[in-house]
Amino acid sequence: MARMTMIEAVRSAMDVSMGRDDNVVVFGEDVGYFGGVFRCTQGLQAKYGKTRCFDAPISESGIVGTAIGMAAYGLKPCVEIQFADYMYPAYDQITQEAARIRYRSNGDFTCPIVLRMPTGGGIFGGQTHSQSPEALFTHVCGLKVVVPSNPYDAKGLLIASIEDPDPVMFLEPKRLYNGPFDGHHDRPVIPWSKHDLGEVPEGHYTIPIGKAEVRRKGSAVTVVAYGTMVHVALAAVEETGIDAEVIDLRSLLPLDLDAIVQSVEKTGRCVVVHEATLTSGFGGEIASLVQEYCFYHLEAPVVRVAGWDTPYPHAQEWDYFPGPARVGRALVEVMEA
């Protein structure tokens, strides 16, 4: 198999999908000739032409509204919001139109669109290029929310998202684009070319949306994470020596609740890790579900590790960012409770 970065895997997913289905179109700010700010769409316009991969004005609401109309007409738009932080002008279109078309038309129309958006921090992007808004989508009926943690999953999940009949929010952790960042910002990042999950088939394959993956088996405590935090959690487990089971959710909506429950019933303890702010973050939903379904198996309270309840602070990037030291302290805390 080929070795790919997450950027190359995302590009390959769109390339494969466009080659298989003429109804798949790609557009967004700078995605055409320029190939996108992170080069995820590089070469697609040259290969498929300006009618299938093209630039859009700087209008997120316009981009998403146009995609919804295209989808109703029978096309399958895969559009890029340049940074997840920029999606707010389009939030009305996403939540009031795209998410509800199937319901309000009694199934006569669907909305097969994918909204790709780089998410999360770790690149010194400051408050307007580092946000993790996934919980704003998981609260909305009719949307699917996907957050891959590696190139192999990114390609398989993106192809599955493009082929899905409903709107999918596809959040790409930008700190993982070129390697499996584990939170140690003072160390060189291992490139995906030297990681097993950097092996990506060049052709068509899919990964089911709504199916989690156990990244490390263990018996002492369950760690639930997604995106960049999967690698941070694995580093924390290694450094503490605690026999933790690490679950990579991959999909937040639909959520693989069975995988979480099965693991927590075995370990009796749970730590939830995400980069977004703590209050009303998706970790609160997971903690509530664990309490609801696993109450009589719990040996300690569920612990959350997350970003601060502040805008993303440029000057304190690595204090805000939940690193392996913070996750490690949570693991020790829950084991000693």
C-alpha positions as CSV (number, residue, x, y, z in Angstrom):
1,M,0.0,0.0,0.0
2,A,1.0,3.6,-0.5
3,R,2.2,5.8,2.4
4,M,0.1,9.0,2.7
5,T,-0.1,12.0,4.9
6,M,-3.7,12.8,6.1
7,I,-3.6,15.6,3.4
8,E,-2.8,13.1,0.7
9,A,-5.4,10.7,2.0
10,V,-8.2,13.3,2.0
11,R,-7.2,14.3,-1.5
12,S,-7.1,10.7,-2.6
13,A,-10.6,10.2,-1.2
14,M,-12.0,13.1,-3.3
15,D,-10.1,11.9,-6.3
16,V,-11.4,8.4,-6.1
17,S,-15.0,9.7,-5.5
18,M,-14.9,12.1,-8.4
19,G,-13.5,9.4,-10.7
20,R,-16.3,7.0,-9.8
21,D,-19.2,9.5,-9.8
22,D,-19.6,12.5,-12.1
23,N,-22.1,14.0,-9.7
24,V,-19.4,14.6,-7.1
25,V,-18.2,18.2,-7.1
26,V,-15.6,20.0,-5.0
27,F,-15.6,23.7,-4.2
28,G,-14.7,26.3,-1.6
29,E,-12.3,29.1,-0.9
30,D,-9.0,28.7,-2.9
31,V,-9.6,25.0,-3.5
32,G,-9.3,25.2,-7.3
33,Y,-6.1,26.5,-8.9
34,F,-4.4,27.0,-5.6
35,G,-5.3,23.6,-4.2
36,G,-6.6,24.7,-0.8
37,V,-4.8,26.4,2.0
38,F,-3.5,23.0,3.2
39,R,-3.2,21.7,-0.4
40,C,-5.9,19.0,0.2
41,T,-7.4,19.6,-3.3
42,Q,-4.2,20.1,-5.2
43,G,-4.4,18.8,-8.7
44,L,-8.2,18.1,-8.7
45,Q,-9.1,21.1,-10.9
46,A,-6.4,20.2,-13.4
47,K,-7.7,16.6,-13.6
48,Y,-11.5,17.1,-13.5
49,G,-11.9,20.6,-14.9
50,K,-13.3,23.9,-13.5
51,T,-16.9,22.8,-13.5
52,R,-16.2,20.0,-11.0
53,C,-13.5,21.7,-8.8
54,F,-13.7,25.4,-8.5
55,D,-13.2,28.4,-6.3
56,A,-16.0,30.1,-4.3
57,P,-16.3,33.6,-3.0
58,I,-15.4,34.3,0.6
59,S,-18.9,33.6,1.8
60,E,-19.4,30.5,3.9
61,S,-23.2,30.9,4.0
62,G,-23.2,31.2,0.2
63,I,-20.9,28.1,-0.1
64,V,-23.1,25.9,2.0
65,G,-26.4,27.3,0.6
66,T,-25.2,26.6,-2.9
67,A,-24.2,23.1,-1.9
68,I,-27.6,22.4,-0.5
69,G,-29.3,23.5,-3.7
70,M,-26.9,21.4,-5.7
71,A,-27.7,18.4,-3.5
72,A,-31.4,18.8,-3.9
73,Y,-30.8,18.9,-7.7
74,G,-28.9,15.6,-7.6
75,L,-25.3,16.5,-7.2
76,K,-23.0,15.4,-4.4
77,P,-21.0,18.5,-3.2
78,C,-17.9,18.0,-1.1
79,V,-17.1,21.5,0.0
80,E,-14.3,23.0,2.1
81,I,-14.7,25.5,4.9
82,Q,-11.2,26.8,5.1
83,F,-11.0,26.6,8.9
84,A,-13.7,25.3,11.2
85,D,-13.7,28.7,12.9
86,Y,-15.2,30.2,9.7
87,M,-18.3,28.0,9.7
88,Y,-20.4,30.3,11.9
89,P,-21.9,32.4,9.0
90,A,-23.1,29.2,7.5
91,Y,-24.5,27.7,10.7
92,D,-28.0,28.7,9.8
93,Q,-27.8,27.0,6.4
94,I,-26.3,23.9,8.1
95,T,-28.7,23.5,10.9
96,Q,-32.0,25.0,9.5
97,E,-31.7,23.8,5.9
98,A,-29.3,20.9,5.3
99,A,-30.0,19.0,8.5
100,R,-33.8,19.2,8.0
101,I,-34.4,18.6,4.3
102,R,-35.1,14.9,4.7
103,Y,-37.5,15.5,7.6
104,R,-39.4,18.5,6.2
105,S,-39.8,16.8,2.7
106,N,-41.0,13.6,4.3
107,G,-38.1,11.8,2.6
108,D,-38.7,13.2,-0.9
109,F,-35.4,15.0,-0.7
110,T,-32.1,14.2,0.9
111,C,-29.0,16.4,1.3
112,P,-25.9,14.4,0.3
113,I,-23.3,17.1,1.1
114,V,-20.0,16.9,3.0
115,L,-18.6,19.9,4.7
116,R,-14.8,19.4,5.2
117,M,-13.2,21.7,7.7
118,P,-9.8,21.7,9.4
119,T,-10.3,21.8,13.2
120,G,-8.4,22.1,16.5
121,G,-5.2,23.9,17.6
122,G,-1.6,23.1,18.0
123,I,-0.4,25.3,15.1
124,F,-0.3,28.7,16.9
125,G,-3.3,29.7,14.9
126,G,-4.8,31.8,17.7
127,Q,-8.5,32.2,18.6
128,T,-9.7,32.3,15.0
129,H,-7.8,29.3,13.5
130,S,-7.9,26.8,16.4
131,Q,-11.4,26.2,17.5
132,S,-13.1,22.7,17.9
133,P,-16.8,23.3,17.2
134,E,-17.9,19.7,17.0
135,A,-20.4,19.9,19.9
136,L,-22.3,22.6,17.9
137,F,-23.1,20.0,15.3
138,T,-23.7,16.9,17.5
139,H,-26.6,18.8,19.1
140,V,-28.4,19.0,15.7
141,C,-30.7,16.3,14.5
142,G,-30.1,15.3,10.9
143,L,-26.3,15.8,10.8
144,K,-23.5,13.3,11.0
145,V,-20.2,14.3,12.6
146,V,-16.9,12.6,11.7
147,V,-13.5,13.2,13.2
148,P,-10.7,11.0,11.8
149,S,-7.4,10.5,13.7
150,N,-5.1,9.1,10.9
151,P,-4.8,8.9,7.1
152,Y,-6.3,5.4,6.7
153,D,-9.4,6.4,8.5
154,A,-9.6,9.8,6.9
155,K,-9.8,8.4,3.4
156,G,-12.2,5.6,4.2
157,L,-14.5,7.8,6.2
158,L,-14.4,10.6,3.7
159,I,-15.4,8.3,0.8
160,A,-18.2,6.9,3.1
161,S,-19.3,10.5,3.9
162,I,-19.4,11.5,0.2
163,E,-21.5,8.4,-0.6
164,D,-23.9,9.0,2.4
165,P,-27.3,10.5,1.5
166,D,-27.3,12.9,4.5
167,P,-25.1,15.9,5.4
168,V,-21.8,15.0,7.1
169,M,-19.6,17.4,9.0
170,F,-16.1,16.1,8.3
171,L,-13.7,17.7,10.8
172,E,-10.0,17.2,10.0
173,P,-7.6,17.8,12.9
174,K,-5.1,20.0,11.3
175,R,-2.3,19.1,13.7
176,L,-2.5,15.6,12.4
177,Y,-2.2,16.5,8.7
178,N,1.5,15.6,8.5
179,G,2.0,13.2,11.5
180,P,0.5,11.6,14.6
181,F,1.1,14.5,17.0
182,D,1.0,13.2,20.6
183,G,1.1,16.5,22.4
184,H,4.8,16.7,22.9
185,H,5.4,20.0,21.1
186,D,9.0,20.1,22.1
187,R,9.8,16.8,20.2
188,P,10.0,16.1,16.5
189,V,6.8,14.7,15.1
190,I,7.0,11.2,13.6
191,P,5.8,11.5,9.9
192,W,2.9,9.3,8.7
193,S,5.3,7.6,6.4
194,K,6.7,5.8,9.5
195,H,3.4,5.0,11.1
196,D,1.3,1.9,10.4
197,L,-1.9,4.0,9.9
198,G,0.0,6.0,7.2
199,E,-0.5,3.0,4.9
200,V,-3.5,3.8,2.7
201,P,-4.9,1.8,-0.2
202,E,-4.9,3.9,-3.4
203,G,-8.3,2.7,-4.6
204,H,-11.8,2.8,-3.3
205,Y,-12.7,1.6,0.2
206,T,-15.0,2.8,3.0
207,I,-15.1,2.8,6.8
208,P,-18.6,2.7,8.3
209,I,-19.7,5.9,9.9
210,G,-20.7,5.3,13.5
211,K,-18.1,2.6,14.3
212,A,-15.4,3.2,16.9
213,E,-12.0,1.5,17.0
214,V,-10.1,0.3,20.0
215,R,-6.5,1.6,19.5
216,R,-5.2,0.0,22.6
217,K,-6.7,-2.8,24.7
218,G,-6.5,-2.6,28.4
219,S,-8.3,-3.6,31.6
220,A,-7.8,-0.8,34.2
221,V,-9.5,2.2,32.7
222,T,-11.3,3.3,29.5
223,V,-10.1,6.4,27.7
224,V,-12.5,7.8,25.1
225,A,-11.0,10.2,22.6
226,Y,-11.2,11.4,19.0
227,G,-9.0,13.2,16.6
228,T,-5.6,14.5,17.9
229,M,-6.5,13.5,21.4
230,V,-6.3,9.8,20.5
231,H,-2.5,10.1,20.1
232,V,-2.2,12.3,23.2
233,A,-4.1,9.6,25.1
234,L,-1.9,6.8,23.8
235,A,1.2,8.8,24.9
236,A,-0.2,9.4,28.3
237,V,-1.0,5.7,28.8
238,E,2.5,4.8,27.8
239,E,4.1,7.4,30.1
240,T,2.0,6.5,33.2
241,G,2.2,2.7,32.7
242,I,-1.5,2.3,33.4
243,D,-3.2,-0.5,31.5
244,A,-5.8,1.6,29.8
245,E,-8.0,0.8,26.9
246,V,-8.1,3.6,24.4
247,I,-11.1,4.1,22.2
248,D,-11.0,6.2,19.0
249,L,-14.6,7.3,18.4
250,R,-14.0,8.3,14.8
251,S,-17.6,9.3,14.5
252,L,-19.4,11.4,17.1
253,L,-22.8,11.3,15.4
254,P,-23.8,8.5,15.1
255,L,-22.0,7.4,18.2
256,D,-20.7,3.9,18.8
257,L,-22.2,3.6,22.3
258,D,-21.9,-0.2,22.3
259,A,-18.1,0.1,22.1
260,I,-17.9,2.5,25.0
261,V,-20.3,0.5,27.2
262,Q,-18.6,-2.8,26.5
263,S,-15.2,-1.3,27.5
264,V,-16.4,0.6,30.6
265,E,-18.2,-2.5,31.9
266,K,-14.9,-4.3,31.7
267,T,-12.6,-1.6,33.2
268,G,-15.0,0.1,35.7
269,R,-13.4,3.5,35.1
270,C,-13.6,6.2,32.3
271,V,-11.6,9.2,31.2
272,V,-12.9,11.3,28.4
273,V,-10.5,13.6,26.4
274,H,-11.2,16.3,23.9
275,E,-9.6,19.5,22.8
276,A,-12.7,21.7,22.8
277,T,-13.7,23.7,25.8
278,L,-14.9,21.7,28.8
279,T,-18.3,23.3,29.4
280,S,-20.9,21.8,27.1
281,G,-18.2,19.9,25.2
282,F,-19.0,16.5,23.7
283,G,-17.2,14.9,26.6
284,G,-20.2,15.8,28.8
285,E,-22.5,13.8,26.6
286,I,-20.1,10.8,26.8
287,A,-19.8,11.1,30.6
288,S,-23.6,11.2,30.9
289,L,-24.1,8.1,28.7
290,V,-21.4,6.2,30.7
291,Q,-23.2,7.1,33.9
292,E,-26.6,6.1,32.5
293,Y,-25.6,2.8,31.0
294,C,-22.6,1.7,33.2
295,F,-23.6,3.1,36.6
296,Y,-23.4,-0.2,38.5
297,H,-20.0,-1.1,36.9
298,L,-18.3,2.2,37.8
299,E,-15.6,2.1,40.4
300,A,-14.9,5.9,40.2
301,P,-16.5,9.1,38.8
302,V,-16.0,9.8,35.1
303,V,-13.2,12.3,34.6
304,R,-13.0,14.8,31.7
305,V,-9.9,16.4,30.3
306,A,-10.5,19.3,27.9
307,G,-9.5,22.8,26.8
308,W,-10.1,25.7,29.0
309,D,-13.4,27.7,29.1
310,T,-11.7,30.5,27.2
311,P,-11.0,31.6,23.7
312,Y,-8.0,29.7,22.3
313,P,-5.0,31.6,23.8
314,H,-2.2,32.2,21.3
315,A,0.3,33.0,24.1
316,Q,-0.6,29.9,26.1
317,E,-1.1,27.4,23.4
318,W,0.4,24.4,25.3
319,D,-1.2,25.2,28.6
320,Y,-4.7,25.2,26.9
321,F,-4.0,22.2,24.7
322,P,-4.7,19.0,26.7
323,G,-1.3,17.3,26.6
324,P,-0.2,13.9,27.9
325,A,0.8,15.3,31.3
326,R,-2.8,16.5,31.9
327,V,-4.3,13.2,30.6
328,G,-1.8,11.3,32.7
329,R,-2.9,13.1,35.9
330,A,-6.5,12.3,35.1
331,L,-5.6,8.6,34.7
332,V,-3.8,8.5,38.1
333,E,-6.7,10.4,39.7
334,V,-9.4,8.0,38.5
335,M,-7.3,5.0,39.4
336,E,-6.8,6.3,43.0
337,A,-10.4,7.3,43.5
